[in-house]
Amino acid sequence: MSREPSTSVPTDRPEALKNFVEGRDQFNAYLGKGGSGELQEASRLFEEAANSDPDFDLAWFYHALTRVELRDSRTAIRELERLVDKGVDFLPEAYLQLAYARTKTYIDEEYYKAEQELERATAEAARASARELEPVIEAYRVFLYAVMGGRLDRADVQRRGDYLDKAIRLGEMNLRRKLRRRERHSVALIKMELHNAVGIAYMWKGWWVAEAFSKQQEKFWRLASNHFQQALALRMNPVRVHQNLGTLLQLQGRQFQVVKGEGHLEEAEDCYRSAIREYEVAITLNPLDQFPYFELARLYARLAQWELAQERFTYGRLQRGEPKSVKWERLERAIAERDASILDEE
């Protein structure tokens, strides 16, 4: 999600400008309802434009955006840090996307850096009188807090809960907020991001409740599902939403299996199969992301469908992504030994 940075004529090299314009068309198609093909082509065209004119800051900026979507956050962070240090004339957007790239590393120390980048984005937007950026920054903030609430160090229970509550409060407030006329061109994208982020927050809030299968947990998970469905209904790029729905269903299945035990394996397996459908949809839209393959391999292992688990493992390991090496190694051992209980080892 991004606002078009305002800038003067970005390059005096015709070939660079041609590649940039074509790349932007491909990237906008991806952001609408496109797939990995448009995203890869956009990344290639932006890189060619930037290489044709190394001072073409806007090409580097958009190349960084595509690298985040392609699960290459480290490259994006390097490119965006260089733009920020250079003091480009679209600093609010550069800080905003740097915050998002840091969030997508899923590393605790990067989350706190992302918070700082969002504060800088807010300050720069105010300095540039770019008020239309405010709802975009706030949507990114909600996403950051939701991720922190679900993924921060498990020992920090209080902080996780605080971030989830902040994400929900801020997200629901912004969903009620009426956008100004200048902001309405991006209203669907902003709302999609907000619904997705609030859904993540409710999902993890349900997972971390003290009592499994309580009315409180049922309420949180129902709200999570509702927000994900509302995000999908906006018909923007739905890859991450399908992945999050898959994660929600997988968490529900694990709870049936672990808390209620063998007598409820049928309910657990129903959740796992529903989760598989969501991850498969995500792969259809973007087959270049490790994460859904990793989760599919785990789900097939829990269903004792070992050949499918191995197939998803093998292909997924070739892609870029977020799951840590230790998790892949544990999954590989579970498949080799045909023992899904290995997946639950810490």
SEFI-964704 format. One record per atom (N, C-alpha, C): x, y, z; residue in three letters. Coordinates in steps of 0.001 Angstrom, whole numbers, plus 500000, padded with zeros to 6 digits. Each point is the difference from the previous one (the first is absolute). Layout:
BEGIN
XYZALA ...
//
This chain:
BEGIN
500859498812500000MET 499141501188500000MET 500884501223500000MET 499807500901499067SER 500834501191499969SER 499287501140499300SER 500301501220500439ARG 499557501207499314ARG 501082500361499003ARG 499623500469498837GLU 500971500400498989GLU 500818501174500527GLU 501310499818500213PRO 500814501121500467PRO 500012501128498979PRO 499913501225500502SER 500023501152499102SER 501452500367499716SER 500328500195498740THR 501359500342499638THR 499985500676498637THR 501068500716499660SER 500127500589498672SER 500329498889499004SER 500235500362498736VAL 500337498989498993VAL 501133499144500552VAL 499792498687500160PRO 500924499183500788PRO 501303499644499306PRO 500072500066498678THR 501216499641499278THR 499988500654498619THR 501186500264499480ASP 500077500541498646ASP 500425498926498999ASP 499957498741500416ARG 500385498898499125ARG 498747499260499534ARG 499679500090498717PRO 498744499446499482PRO 499802498519500308PRO 501042499193499882GLU 499847498564500238GLU 499678499717501465GLU 500632500745500888ALA 499719499840501431ALA 498550500364500306ALA 499540501118499415LEU 498620500433500237LEU 499008498990499428LEU 500294499469498817LYS 499123499002499378LYS 499877498763500891LYS 501119499490500497ASN 499958498828500872ASN 499248500297501295ASN 500181501203500513PHE 499320500360501242PHE 498486500031499816PHE 499543500652498940VAL 498555500096499756VAL 499395498619499794VAL 500674499155499228GLU 499498498634499791GLU 500021499212501308GLU 501036500196500795GLY 500075499322501287GLY 498885500417500936GLY 499693501288499990ARG 498918500485500863ARG 498652499427499576ARG 499794499867498689ASP 498761499383499516ASP 499887498553500489ASP 501097499265499934GLN 500007498616500455GLN 499764499922501519GLN 500623500919500730PHE 499854499981501462PHE 498573500357500407PHE 499399500974499325ASN 498613500355500298ASN 499059498838499683ASN 500294499260498943ALA 499197498824499672ALA 500109498963501112ALA 501204499827500523TYR 500198499061501120TYR 499229500452501230TYR 500071501291500309LEU 499307500513501186LEU 498489499892499865LEU 499506500019498761GLY 498567499845499798GLY 499584498579500287GLY 500207499113499040LYS 499647498601500246LYS 500911499090499182LYS 501251500451499860GLY 500944499246499202GLY 500712498921500784GLY 500945499356499343GLY 500746498924500625GLY 501486500246499908GLY 500768498928500174SER 501448500117500082SER 500632500429498687SER 499358499681498887GLY 500565500374498711GLY 500153501495499865GLY 498935500738500317GLU 500050501461499935GLU 501031500552500997GLU 500063499387501173LEU 500926500476501027LEU 501452499804499578LEU 500331498825499492GLN 501372499751499545GLN 500391500931498857GLN 499077500186499061GLU 500295500870498866GLU 500180501441500462GLU 499177500440500947ALA 500151501351500535ALA 501368500164500648ALA 500411499023500787SER 501299500075500666SER 501133500075498986SER 499919499189498943ARG 501033500001498959ARG 500068501360499295ARG 498844500546499657LEU 499965501277499280LEU 500505501148500873LEU 499635500015501284PHE 500495501055500890PHE 501516499892500163PHE 500504498783500084GLU 501445499817500141GLU 500730500482498747GLU 499443499693498837GLU 500615500462498751GLU 499987501522499925GLU 498888500597500423ALA 499917501465499991ALA 501044500613500927ALA 500141499418501191ALA 500963500518500976ALA 501436499800499536ALA 500276498873499371ASN 501356499750499497ASN 500331500912498826ASN 498969500376499205SER 500227500919498879SER 500338501402500490SER 499449500345501171ASP 500260501320500583ASP 500093499824501516ASP 501225499808500532PRO 500173499753501434PRO 499447501105500898PRO 499766501194499452ASP 499412501092500788ASP 498485500057499894ASP 499413498991499387PHE 498544499931499818PHE 499394499468501310PHE 499825500890500968ASP 499587499600501351ASP 498657499296500016ASP 499060500474499176LEU 498664499419500009LEU 500021498552499506LEU 500895499692499072ALA 500123498619499535ALA 500528499106501112ALA 500994500487500754TRP 500507499227501134TRP 498906499793501044TRP 499207501048500226PHE 498911499912500979PHE 499013498899499624PHE 499549500007498758TYR 499032498994499581TYR 500626498606499920TYR 501268499943499655HIS 500673498694500019HIS 499991499433501418HIS 500239500865500990ALA 499962499544501393ALA 498617499473500372ALA 498949500671499534LEU 498637499533500279LEU 499780498591499464LEU 500485499749498783THR 499807498661499426THR 500814498964500745THR 501177500382500507ARG 500828499017500710ARG 499339499574501307ARG 499309500921500663VAL 499269499608501215VAL 498917498989499650VAL 499252500273498940GLU 498932499087499602GLU 500549498638499583GLU 501242499986499523LEU 500641498744499595LEU 500785499355501149LEU 499739500447501217ARG 500624499455501212ARG 501511500208500003ARG 500434501120499479ASP 501415500362500011ASP 500147501307500759ASP 499594499981501265SER 499963501235500794SER 501380500599500210SER 501035499182500074ARG 501344500520500252ARG 500462500920498869ARG 499751499577498752THR 500344500862498871THR 499207501299500065THR 498716499894500299ALA 499154501192500091ALA 500499500950501078ALA 500370499464501150ILE 500480500846501098ILE 501259500750499585ILE 500933499322499347ARG 501234500668499554ARG 499686501142499036ARG 499119499742499040GLU 499690501023499003GLU 499255501176500612GLU 499068499710500912LEU 499232501077500622LEU 500847500798500982LEU 500905499339500717GLU 500905500735500895GLU 500867500973499207GLU 500443499590498823ARG 500819500885499164ARG 499189501222499559ARG 498730499785499648LEU 499153501119499587LEU 499749500957501160LEU 499770499450501179VAL 499772500839501179VAL 501250500818500318VAL 501161499339499969ASP 501255500707500284ASP 500268501095498968ASP 499554499769498781LYS 500189500980498923LYS 499074501201500165LYS 498916499826500766GLY 499053501096500192GLY 499139500258498790GLY 499465498942499405VAL 499169500137498802VAL 498784500885500284VAL 499387500489498913ASP 498877500926500184ASP 498687499271500265ASP 500064498691500226PHE 498814499258500423PHE 500339499220501276PHE 500597500714500961LEU 500418499381501259LEU 498865499332500769LEU 498787500591500071PRO 498944499315500756PRO 499738498588499479PRO 499910499861498675GLU 499752498691499408GLU 501177499061500196GLU 501223500532499920ALA 501187499162500194ALA 500053499445501423ALA 499732500863500992TYR 499970499527501387TYR 498868498987500212TYR 498849500265499392LEU 498853499106500145LEU 500327498603499470LEU 500566499949498795GLN 500310498702499415GLN 501176499326500706GLN 500894500769500566LEU 501083499424500794LEU 499432499331501248LEU 499008500631500614ALA 499341499386501156ALA 499347498674499620ALA 499331499992498847TYR 499326498778499553TYR 501016498901499705TYR 501097500351499335ALA 501029499004499697ALA 500575499407501281ALA 500225500837501001ARG 500520499484501282ARG 498976499074500661ARG 498742500366499948THR 498964499150500598THR 500001498629499355THR 500184499950498679LYS 499915498742499264LYS 501219499094500192LYS 501002500446500773THR 501098499097500357THR 499585499049501119THR 498988500396500765TYR 499502499217501139TYR 501115499722501014TYR 500750501055500297ILE 501066499943500997ILE 499710501068501043ILE 500070499637501282ASP 499598500920501063ASP 500688501360499910ASP 501317500031499850GLU 500708501285500002GLU 499590500872498823GLU 499602499369498894GLU 499556500773498838GLU 498625500613500227GLU 499165499359500819TYR 498688500579500309TYR 500165501360500675TYR 500917500071500960TYR 500186501259500731TYR 500595501077499096TYR 500856499599499071LYS 500494500949499003LYS 498853500474499104LYS 499103499083499658ALA 498859500358499162ALA 499121501041500699ALA 499817499861501313GLU 499240501017500746GLU 500633501376499833GLU 501316500055500095GLN 500704501272499853GLN 499839500562498591GLN 500067499118498994GLU 499835500459498620GLU 498607500586499773GLU 498984499403500627LEU 498646500528499855LEU 499874501375500637LEU 500673500203501113GLU 499995501332500619GLU 500656501012499078GLU 501091499599499356ARG 500670500896499052ARG 499110500274498794ARG 499290498960499540ALA 499085500188498874ALA 498919501015500357ALA 499465499904501212THR 498969500935500460THR 500540501429500042THR 501208500151500547ALA 500596501329500113ALA 500280500601498619ALA 500517499181499090GLU 500317500492498657GLU 498731500321499211GLU 498958499205500211ALA 498733500277499318ALA 499415501329500468ALA 500098500259501304ALA 499507501277500527ALA 500820501157499437ALA 501318499808499926ARG 500878501051499480ARG 499698500293498531ARG 499616498949499255ALA 499720500159498572ALA 498528500306499727ALA 499212500178501071SER 498555500227499867SER 499326498907499174SER 500479498775500171ALA 499447498846499261ALA 498996499273500890ALA 498897500672500286ARG 499019499439500926ARG 499343498735499465ARG 500003499845498662GLU 499391498804499426GLU 500772498728500350GLU 501225500175500489LEU 500795498831500401LEU 499616499475501380LEU 499322500823500796GLU 499700499619501383GLU 499290498656500127GLU 498902499746499247PRO 499322498713500162PRO 500840498810499539PRO 500903500232499040VAL 500874498922499561VAL 500995499652501105VAL 500589501026500608ILE 500937499780501105ILE 499311499271501143ILE 498776500418500314GLU 499291499363501101GLU 499664498541499683GLU 499670499703498744ALA 499735498606499619ALA 501250499144500186ALA 501156500547499623TYR 501249499267500199TYR 500285499819501487TYR 499663500994500796ARG 500229499905501444ARG 499145498887500605ARG 498757499907499556VAL 499119498936500493VAL 500580498631499645VAL 500485499864498769PHE 500604498737499584PHE 501221499667500851PHE 500867500985500229LEU 501190499779500820LEU 499611499528501400LEU 499047500686500645TYR 499611499625501360TYR 499366498608500040TYR 499218499661498969ALA 499386498670499963ALA 501063498918499884ALA 500995500245499153VAL 501089499028499837VAL 500795499874501293VAL 500296501122500636MET 500760499963501252MET 499228499239501076MET 498684500202500049GLY 499194499307500992GLY 499983498498499811GLY 500169499557498766GLY 499999498563499747GLY 501357499364500015GLY 501061500781499727ARG 501299499389499735ARG 501128500416500936ARG 499789500989500864LEU 501057500361500936LEU 500363498806500879LEU 501183500064500600ASP 500475498953500902ASP 498877499523500915ASP 499790498697500030ARG 498888499432500770ARG 500074500316501493ARG 501194500308500487ALA 500131500297501426ALA 499384501350500355ALA 499808500829499001ASP 499512501360500249ASP 498484500055499814ASP 499274499295500850VAL 498553499863499854VAL 499298501348500088VAL 500382500821500976GLN 499324501279500207GLN 500175500913498793GLN 501225500074499479ARG 500243500881498869ARG 499239499525498770ARG 499969498692499761ARG 499235499472498873ARG 498539500432500090ARG 499411499816501167GLY 498598500365500185GLY 499755501485499796GLY 500935500822500465ASP 499857501445499835ASP 499992500386498525ASP 500886499388499224TYR 500055500321498578TYR 498751499532499260TYR 499472498848500379LEU 498764499526499368LEU 498848500953500295LEU 499906500439501247ASP 498925500938500359ASP 500150501321499247ASP 501243500470499861LYS 500224501249499258LYS 499633499830498526LYS 500344498841499435ALA 499682499753498597ALA 498498500016499776ALA 499255499338500873ILE 498547499931499851ILE 499363501378500196ILE 500422500698501034ARG 499424501325500284ARG 500283500975498851ARG 501244500044499553LEU 500383500913498936LEU 499377499589498668LEU 499961498706499738GLY 499439499521498739GLY 498517500278499882GLY 499255499698501053GLU 498554500215499944GLU 499674501491499940GLU 500817500822500668MET 499785501445499926MET 500197500494498572MET 501032499516499329ASN 500274500438498634ASN 498994499441499002ASN 499437498832500269LEU 498952499476499120LEU 498731500839500084LEU 499775500648501129ARG 498830500879500161ARG 500246501389499440ARG 501254500332499800ARG 500381501349499589ARG 499590500271498560ARG 499439501163499749LYS 499650500404498639LYS 501223500615499331LYS 500343499473498829LEU 501164500505499289LEU 499675501286499260LEU 500990500874499948ARG 499822501232499239ARG 500020499695498498ARG 499500500929499212ARG 499851499770498559ARG 501326499598499360ARG 501107500628500408ARG 501292499697499386ARG 500465498582500309ARG 499432499388501038GLU 500432498673500418GLU 499177498883499371GLU 498898500363499355ARG 499042498976499612ARG 500479499119498855ARG 501010500456499232HIS 500501499163498923HIS 500597498701500532HIS 500441500012501277SER 500626498816500578SER 499163499389501122SER 498713500389500074VAL 499186499568501136VAL 499877498478500075VAL 499813499322498869ALA 499839498545500033ALA 501259499324500505ALA 501146500492499549LEU 501266499404500413LEU 500247500233501484LEU 499700501204500477ILE 500177500299501421ILE 499079499132500846ILE 498744499885499589LYS 499052499185500769LYS 500398498526499987LYS 500497499525498851MET 500444498618499939MET 501130499754500992MET 500964500925500035GLU 501125499856500927GLU 499523500042501456GLU 499056500891500282LEU 499499500103501372LEU 499235498741500414LEU 499105499517499141HIS 499260498782500339HIS 500952498823500186HIS 500983499892499128ASN 500955498908500117ASN 500776500093501311ASN 500462501204500344ALA 500792500184501211ALA 499174499766501264ALA 498778500526500031VAL 499144499773501175VAL 499656498515500116VAL 499800499336498855GLY 499772498552500031GLY 501167499260500618GLY 501227500399499648ILE 501190499380500595ILE 499999500195501511ILE 499679501219500431ALA 500006500288501440ALA 498981499143500744ALA 498788499902499478TYR 498988499165500658TYR 500394498519499959TYR 500633499576498913MET 500435498607499902MET 500960499653501140MET 501015500843500198TRP 500973499708501049TRP 499423500247501386TRP 499084500945500114LYS 499356500229501294LYS 499218498751500411LYS 499355499353499020GLY 499306498756500287GLY 500948498877500375GLY 501134499945499330TRP 500966498933500282TRP 500615500130501391TRP 500211501255500439TRP 500673500201501280TRP 499045500050501204TRP 498700499796499808VAL 499089500041501149VAL 500347498886500976VAL 499645500234501254ALA 500363499031501048ALA 499225498694499870ALA 498760500075499532GLU 499143498798499973GLU 499612499654498565GLU 500462498844499541ALA 499667499544498656ALA 498512499668499902ALA 499422500241498850PHE 498599499705499713PHE 499024500795500864PHE 500470501089500585SER 499119500871500782SER 499184500875499066SER 498947500624500535LYS 499196500926499195LYS 500836501188499550LYS 500940500393500838GLN 500857501118499650GLN 500862499658498775GLN 500571498809500016GLN 500808499586498855GLN 499150499868498735GLN 498834499414500144GLU 499091499862498857GLU 499684501368499403GLU 499780500976500870LYS 499703501357499537LYS 501174500579499230LYS 501211499887500545PHE 501178500571499340PHE 500225499352498632PHE 499878498686499937TRP 500254499319498729TRP 498894500260498978TRP 498776500196500472ARG 498922500371499082ARG 500262501384499420ARG 500453500924500852LEU 500316501353499525LEU 501179499967499022LEU 500999499164500282ALA 501137499870499086ALA 499533499537498630ALA 499178498961499973SER 499497499470498737SER 499165501046499263SER 499164500730500731ASN 499172501038499379ASN 500857501075499332ASN 501064500419500680HIS 500863501034499422HIS 500730499475498770HIS 500461498762500046PHE 500663499431498816PHE 499024499920498824PHE 498758499615500278GLN 499016499910498921GLN 499695501380499427GLN 499937501003500853GLN 499764501359499508GLN 501182500495499160GLN 501206499601500382ALA 501174500354499199ALA 499913499358498620ALA 499606498742499933LEU 499872499310498718LEU 498905500620499142LEU 498927500453500641ALA 498864500561499259ALA 500362501288499263ALA 501088500652500415LEU 500415501241499342LEU 500688499738498666LEU 500280498714499716ARG 500523499577498696ARG 501316500673499624ARG 500844500249500995MET 501357500451499723MET 500877498750499984MET 501328500185500004ASN 500882498838499971ASN 499809499181501277ASN 499515498752499889PRO 499554499263501188PRO 500996498976500548PRO 501240499976499498VAL 500913498914500365VAL 500171499897501507VAL 500388501123500648ARG 500280499951501445ARG 498752499674500804ARG 498841500429499515VAL 498761499715500741VAL 499711498501499980VAL 500164499359498858HIS 499808498547499939HIS 501007499288500900HIS 501227500482500039GLN 500987499399500891GLN 499579500133501462GLN 499483501170500358ASN 499587500216501391ASN 498780499159500366ASN 499079499844499063LEU 498871499096500252LEU 500495498577500211LEU 500988499593499201GLY 500588498680500183GLY 500610499837501371GLY 500691501040500465THR 500617499943501325THR 498941499905501091THR 498935500782499866LEU 498911499942500984LEU 499411498589500076LEU 499718499396498869LEU 499423498653499975LEU 500977498970500550LEU 501277500211499716GLN 500991499075500533GLN 500086500084501529GLN 499937501213500532LEU 500006500164501459LEU 498779499319500628LEU 498860500147499359GLN 498794499360500519GLN 500141498476499973GLN 500571499482498932GLY 500222498560499924GLY 500952499500501052GLY 501094500734500228ARG 500963499592501027ARG 499340499954501369ARG 499114500931500245GLN 499358500019501309GLN 499096498789500183GLN 499251499622498976PHE 499198498785500084PHE 500890498792500283PHE 501124499932499328GLN 500862498829500114GLN 500711499939501347GLN 500519501144500448VAL 500819500017501203VAL 499165500068501276VAL 498992500880500007VAL 499231500225501232VAL 498943498930500206VAL 499276499661498939LYS 498908499035500154LYS 500420498558499730LYS 501131499836499329GLY 500565498664499892GLY 499453499161498865GLY 500304498703500065GLU 499724499075498896GLU 498521499903499641GLU 499126500218500940GLY 498578499910499712GLY 499502501102499088GLY 500843500982499739HIS 499586501141499172HIS 500913500171498786HIS 500635498914499576LEU 500884500073498842LEU 499234500358498731LEU 498740499584499916GLU 499221500300498801GLU 499804501503499850GLU 499676500684501113GLU 499851501454499944GLU 501323500662499636GLU 501098499485500582ALA 501317500558499693ALA 500312499843498520ALA 499753498823499457GLU 500317499744498599GLU 499124500827499061GLU 498753500259500392ASP 499141500874499195ASP 500604501404499915ASP 500501500493501141CYS 500646501325500003CYS 501251499978499136CYS 500788498931500095TYR 501231499909499209TYR 499694500007498503TYR 498967499275499605ARG 499658499956498575ARG 499514501369499506ARG 499244500696500844SER 499564501351499625SER 501197500937499900SER 500964499852500908ALA 501215500820499948ALA 500775499718498722ALA 500075498733499616ILE 500697499622498769ILE 499394500715498801ILE 498680500077499949ARG 499350500674498865ARG 500410501470499928ARG 500109500649501152GLU 500384501418499994GLU 501449500165499530GLU 500904499161500493TYR 501398500104499587TYR 500163499668498521TYR 499212499053499499GLU 500085499650498578GLU 499548501171499126GLU 498976500719500445VAL 499571501195499258VAL 501142501024499975VAL 500656500183501144ALA 501107500959500074ALA 501115499624499030ALA 500290498703499902ILE 501054499543499098ILE 499599500200498544ILE 498732499814499703THR 499531500238498633THR 500262501447499591THR 499826500922500937LEU 500206501416499720LEU 501476500379500007LEU 500761499398500911ASN 501434500294500097ASN 500752498730500386ASN 500558499285499009PRO 500701498750500269PRO 501449500192500421PRO 500419501231500294LEU 501416500286500256LEU 500313500252501467LEU 499083499705500894ASP 500142500316501417ASP 500149498708500799ASP 501047499907500803GLN 500235498816500824GLN 498854499688500953GLN 499459501051500610PHE 499119499812501153PHE 498840499033499757PHE 499180500160498945PRO 498874499078499847PRO 500442498560499733PRO 501134499806499322TYR 500500498637499787TYR 500402499360501324TYR 500665500788500825PHE 500409499510501323PHE 498785499573500808PHE 498976500866500020GLU 498807499680500779GLU 499246498804499401GLU 499946499911498677LEU 499357498846499367LEU 500725498714500353LEU 501326500028499968ALA 500765498799500352ALA 499708499587501437ALA 499895500968500902ARG 499678499668501398ARG 498595499418500117ARG 499059500592499286LEU 498627499511500065LEU 499891498583499438LEU 500638499751498869TYR 499953498649499434TYR 500691498999500929TYR 501037500438500704ALA 500649499115500965ALA 499051499666501145ALA 499254500994500468ARG 499048499740501095ARG 498872499079499530ARG 499717500032498691LEU 498984499102499451LEU 500591498669499545LEU 501295499798500264ALA 500727498776499624ALA 499968499750498498ALA 499940501080499215GLN 500089499893498544GLN 501451500352499613GLN 500877499032500207TRP 501432500256499986TRP 500545500359498621TRP 499463499402498946GLU 500482500315498661GLU 499697501460499649GLU 498776500440500342LEU 499648501401499743LEU 500833500937500869LEU 500253499586501242ALA 500845500809500880ALA 501394500163499396ALA 500568498907499484GLN 501330500060499407GLN 500010500874498745GLN 498953499894499199GLU 499915500793498769GLU 499983501488500298GLU 499165500406500959ARG 499916501418500360ARG 501294500463500658ARG 500608499140500801PHE 501271500333500640PHE 501070500265498937PHE 500125499094499062THR 501055500089498987THR 499870501264499167THR 498791500302499546TYR 499812501179499165TYR 500137501277500816TYR 499447500000501204GLY 500041501196500832GLY 501402500402500407GLY 500874499028500193ARG 501365500296500430ARG 500763500788498940ARG 499539499952498757LEU 500665500703498904LEU 499615501469499928LEU 498942500399500726GLN 499470501366499900GLN 500584500888501098GLN 499845501293499835ARG 500357500944501064ARG 498911499994501061ARG 500381500323501238GLY 498946500052501002GLY 500471500291501395GLY 499043499928500926GLU 500213500397501382GLU 500294498856500960GLU 499473498763499818PRO 500237498951501009PRO 501489499773500237PRO 500371499930501276LYS 501403499859500375LYS 500529498600499653LYS 501313499916499831SER 500635498732499608SER 499705498892500989SER 499969500338501295VAL 499755498967501005VAL 498617499375499832VAL 499028500803499541LYS 498657499467499768LYS 499976499067498793LYS 500718500381498950TRP 500086499133498830TRP 500687498679500364TRP 501044500090500814GLU 500717498788500392GLU 499109499067500825GLU 499216500588500892ARG 499074499197500801ARG 498949499345499112ARG 499492500751499049LEU 499008499459499063LEU 500606498880499156LEU 501224500197499537GLU 500659498975499197GLU 500151498699500790GLU 500356500121501277ARG 500155498812500842ARG 498666499310500236ARG 498932500800500220ALA 498670499421500209ALA 499557499187498791ALA 500263500532498799ILE 499609499295498781ILE 500839498740499819ILE 501309500119500236ALA 500886498844499822ALA 499628498861500943ALA 499651500354501238GLU 499668498984501003GLU 498510499688500060GLU 499216500727499166ARG 498543499848499995ARG 499427500085501402ARG 500385501061500671ASP 499599500220501397ASP 499636501471500168ASP 498708500306499943ALA 499553501401500077ALA 500223500617501363ALA 500200499186501043SER 500214500567501338SER 501295500804500053SER 500934499735499099ILE 501261500751499958ILE 499733501468499716ILE 498905500289499297LEU 499674501384499667LEU 499736500848501226LEU 499649499373501120ASP 499635500746501198ASP 501192500215500936ASP 501179499544499608GLU 501191500199500815GLU 500423501460499934GLU 500521500498501091GLU 500503501393500035GLU 501495500008499759GLU 
//
